[in-house]
Amino acid sequence: MHHDGHCGCGHDHSHTHTHDCGCGYEHGPAQGELTPAMEDFLHHLHHHHFLPVARFLVESSVEEDFCAVALAPVYLRAPDESMESVKETAAMLLELEKMGYLTLDYDYPLDRYSYKEYKESELYAYFCRTVAEGTGRAGFLGDRPVLELGSIAPT
């Protein structure tokens, strides 16, 4: 898989790297202090090179242009991970992306990776049930849960 710094979202995620946090990659000038959880994640990313990520979208079978992000980024450590834990990880990943340490690319799912833990997770099942509950309501456009698959890459 090739990551050229463009994620399809209109942003250029390529960076000049000069700071070494000890994870094996040299990063751009720090824009804030790394927490121990951030450092641990960057070490994990360095070890694996790329990691899976997903986002939960709601689309409409009636309105072609309707699409809403319900939860993103979703990085699962276990299929039974709680919503609270996923949201904490999401905030950390978004901060690391903002700081220039990684990219979250939904245009680049991992080759030969099944994403089974995402498809079979309790959180995704809950999301699908929630969307299904709203389907019968008048004026409710979001009637299709979508699991968009992507990847996390170091910059």
C-alpha positions in Angstrom: 0.0 0.0 0.0 1.3 3.4 -0.9 0.6 6.5 1.1 1.6 9.7 -0.7 0.3 12.2 1.9 -3.0 12.7 0.2 -6.0 11.2 1.9 -8.8 12.2 -0.6 -10.2 14.7 2.0 -8.5 17.6 0.3 -5.7 17.9 2.9 -2.1 17.2 2.3 -0.8 15.1 5.1 2.8 15.0 4.0 5.2 16.5 6.6 8.8 17.4 7.2 10.2 15.4 10.0 12.8 16.7 12.5 11.8 15.7 16.1 12.5 12.2 17.4 10.1 10.9 20.1 11.9 7.5 20.3 9.3 5.6 18.3 11.7 5.2 15.4 10.3 8.0 13.3 11.5 11.5 13.2 8.5 13.9 13.5 8.0 17.5 12.8 8.4 20.1 15.5 6.1 19.1 18.4 3.0 21.1 18.7 2.2 19.9 22.1 3.4 17.3 24.6 2.8 13.6 23.9 1.0 11.7 26.7 2.2 8.2 27.6 -0.9 6.8 25.8 0.1 8.8 22.6 3.7 7.5 22.9 2.5 3.9 23.4 0.3 4.2 20.3 3.1 5.7 18.2 5.3 2.8 19.2 2.6 0.3 18.3 2.1 2.1 14.9 5.8 2.0 14.3 5.9 -1.7 14.9 3.0 -2.5 12.6 3.7 0.3 10.0 -0.1 0.6 9.2 -3.1 -0.1 11.4 -6.8 -0.5 10.6 -9.3 2.2 11.3 -13.0 2.7 10.5 -15.7 5.2 10.7 -19.4 4.6 11.2 -21.5 6.4 8.6 -25.3 6.8 8.2 -26.5 6.9 4.6 -30.0 7.0 3.1 -31.7 4.6 0.7 -33.9 7.5 -0.4 -31.7 10.6 -0.5 -28.5 9.8 -2.6 -26.5 12.7 -1.2 -27.2 12.1 2.4 -24.2 10.9 4.5 -23.4 11.6 8.1 -20.4 10.5 10.2 -21.8 8.9 13.4 -18.4 7.9 14.9 -14.9 8.4 13.7 -12.1 7.5 13.9 -12.8 4.0 15.3 -9.7 2.0 16.3 -10.6 -1.2 18.1 -8.2 -2.9 20.5 -10.9 -5.6 21.2 -14.3 -6.5 19.6 -16.0 -5.8 22.9 -14.4 -2.4 23.5 -16.8 0.2 25.1 -18.1 3.3 23.4 -16.2 5.4 26.1 -12.9 3.8 25.3 -13.4 4.1 21.5 -14.2 7.8 21.9 -11.1 8.4 24.1 -8.9 6.7 21.5 -10.6 8.7 18.7 -9.8 12.0 20.5 -6.2 10.8 20.9 -5.9 9.8 17.2 -7.3 13.1 16.0 -4.9 15.0 18.2 -1.9 12.9 16.9 -3.1 13.6 13.3 -3.4 17.4 14.1 0.1 17.3 15.6 1.4 15.7 12.4 2.4 12.2 13.7 0.0 10.1 11.6 -2.7 10.2 9.0 -6.2 8.7 9.1 -7.0 7.6 5.5 -10.4 6.2 4.6 -9.4 6.0 1.0 -6.8 3.4 1.8 -8.1 0.3 3.5 -5.4 -2.3 4.4 -4.8 -4.8 1.7 -5.6 -8.4 2.7 -7.0 -7.3 6.1 -10.5 -8.6 6.9 -11.5 -6.0 9.5 -13.4 -8.9 11.1 -13.2 -7.4 14.6 -14.8 -4.2 13.3 -17.6 -6.0 11.4 -18.3 -8.3 14.4 -17.8 -5.8 17.2 -20.5 -5.1 19.8 -20.1 -1.4 19.0 -20.9 -1.8 15.3 -23.9 -4.1 16.2 -25.2 -1.4 18.5 -24.8 1.2 15.8 -26.7 -0.9 13.3 -29.5 -1.5 15.9 -29.7 2.2 16.6 -30.0 3.1 12.9 -32.6 0.4 12.4 -34.7 1.8 15.3 -34.8 5.2 13.6 -35.8 3.8 10.2 -39.5 3.9 10.7 -39.7 7.5 11.9 -41.2 10.1 9.5 -38.5 12.3 7.9 -35.7 10.0 9.1 -33.2 9.9 6.2 -30.4 7.8 7.8 -31.6 4.3 7.3 -28.4 2.5 6.2 -25.5 1.9 8.5 -22.1 1.9 6.7 -18.8 0.7 8.0 -16.1 2.7 6.1 -12.7 1.0 6.3 -9.4 2.8 6.3 -5.9 2.8 7.6 -3.7 4.7 10.0 -0.2 5.5 8.7 2.8 7.3 10.3 3.8 10.5 8.6 
